[in-house]
Amino acid sequence: MISGVDGDAFSKSLIMAILGAYMLQQIFDGMGLSLWDLKWEIARDGKKLLFVDTIDTDSVRVTFNMRRKDKSYFVHFNKQAMRDYYKIMHADWYAAVNEAKKIAAQTGRSFTDVLKEGQARKKYADTPVVDKAFLDIQTEKFLMIKSYIRDNKQDLKKDAKRIARLEIEYYEAAGKIGEFEALNAR
């Protein structure tokens, strides 16, 4: 009902999504990454169905699953890594953003306006600058995925493991490994 397509087109879109997800899972598996979730859009061009979305770190959730010190760590190779960074390293700002979003939803205002006003009144923490060392790790993740896809560079599992280890060590060095484990380990 929401899509506005008939049953046949809807069935075909499901088949496309399943086959596309399987293909994507195979690609990420080749890098040693586990695909947890994805989203993309399918559009119609007359009767023809087409994928019209990108496959990027915004549209997938992939992790490197690493065993270390009797724990299993799930290191995100997608935008969740940044969400976790803010939650762990800048908890006061992260909480302010969430409060501003609640106020915005109740008042119909933009949450960025609510946040900026709260920051100006010193009610909310200022927007943090992301640590360059953490950004460098995220850049390595992106470049690894890009290298696999664009340059057809194979066997990047060692690279993925090295990058995942760097992220875990980042949180250890910052004294925040407990917070990281609470979100991403078992």
N, C-alpha and C positions, 0 to 999 in steps of 0.2 A: 504494500500500500504506500509506504513512504517513498520507495524508489520510482513509482509511477510506470513500471515496466510490466509486461505480461509475464505469465508463469514460465514460458519458454525462455525468454530473455533472462529472467531471474535465475533459472536453472543453469543457463550457460555462464552467467556471471559467477555462480558458485563453483562451477567446474574450473573456470579461469583462476579464481582465487585459490582453490585447493592446489591446482597444478603450479601456480606461481609460488605459493608458500613452500611447496615441496622443493622446487628449484632453488629458492632462496635459502632454504634450510641446508641444501647440499653445498651451496656456495659458502655459507658461514661455517659449516662443518669442516670444509677444506682449510679454514683458517684456525681451526681448533675452538671455534666459538659456538655457543648454544643459542639458537633462536627461540625466544620465549613468546614473542608477540609481534604483530606487524599490522600496519594499516595502509591501505592505498585506495585510490578511487578508480572506478571503472565507469567509462562514459559510453554513450551511444553515438555512432556516426551513421545515421540511417538505421539499418538493421545490424550493422557491424558493432561489436563491443571492443573497446580498447582500454588498456591500462593508461591512465593519464596522471599518474602520480610518480614521484621519485622514490627510489630506494636509498634512503640516507639515514643518518643517525637520529633524525627526528621521527622517522616513520617505522622504525624497528626497535625492538629490545633484544639485545644480544649480550651475552656475558661470557667471560672466560671463567671456567670453574676450576679452582685451584685448591689443592690440598696442602695445608701448611700448618705445622705445629698442632696436629690433631684436630684441625678445623677445616671445613670446606668454605672457601671464600667465593663469592660471586662478584667478579669485577665487571662493571658495566662498560661496554664499548658503544655507548649511545648517550643521549642527553641525560639519562638518569644519573650518570656520574656527576654532572654539574649540579643537579638537584641535591644529591647527597652531599656534595662539597659545601654548598651553602647551608644545608641543615646542620652539618657537623662543625664546620669552621666558622660560620657566621650565624649561629642559632638565633641571636637577637634580631638580626635583620630578616631572617627567614620567617620568624614569628610575626614581625611587623608586616611583612608582605601578606601573610595569611589573614591577619586582622584587617588590613586595608581592603582585602578582597571581600571579606564578610560585610564590612561597612558599605562598600561600593554596591554589593548585591542588594542590600537593604534600602539604599538611598537612590540607586540608579545612576550614581556617578561613576566616573572612571576610577579604577583602583589606583592607577598611577597618580592621579590628582590627589586622592586621599593620602597615599603614601608620601608624596612630596610635601603636602601641607603638614603632615605629622612630623616629617623630618625637619621642616623649617621651624616648627614649634619645639623641637628636641624631644618629642614624644617617641619617635622611632629612630632607630639607628640609621646612620648614613649608609648609602649603597656601597658595599665593599668593593675593593679592587681584588680581582682574583690573583692569587699567588702565581708568579711566572713559572715556578717549578711544576705546579699542578697543571697549568696550561700546556706546558711542554709535553707532559704525559698524554694529555688529551690530543694534542697535535700528532704525537706518535701513533696513537690509535687510528686516527683518521688516515694518516699516510699509509699505514699498514693495510687498511681495507682498500684504499685507493690503489695501492701497488698490486694487490691481489686481483682486483677487477680490471684495471686499466692496462697494467703491464703483464698480466697473466703470470705474475710471480707465484710460484707454488710453495707449498710446505712452509707456511708462516706460523705454524704452531709454536715453534720455539720463540719467535718474536712476540706472539700473543702472551706467552707465559712470562717472558722477560718484562713486558709492559705491565702486566697484571701485578707482578712482584714489585715493580717500581711504585705503583699506586698504593699497595699495602704498606710498603716501607715509608711512603710519604706520610701516611696517617700515623705510623709508629713514631716517626721522628717528631711529629707535631704533638705527640702525647694524646692523640685522639683515636687510637686503634680500638678502644672499647666501644666508642660511638659508631665507628665503621662496622665493627663486628655485629653490633645490635641491629644494623640495617641489612648487612650483606654476608653474614656467616652463620654457620650452624655447626 
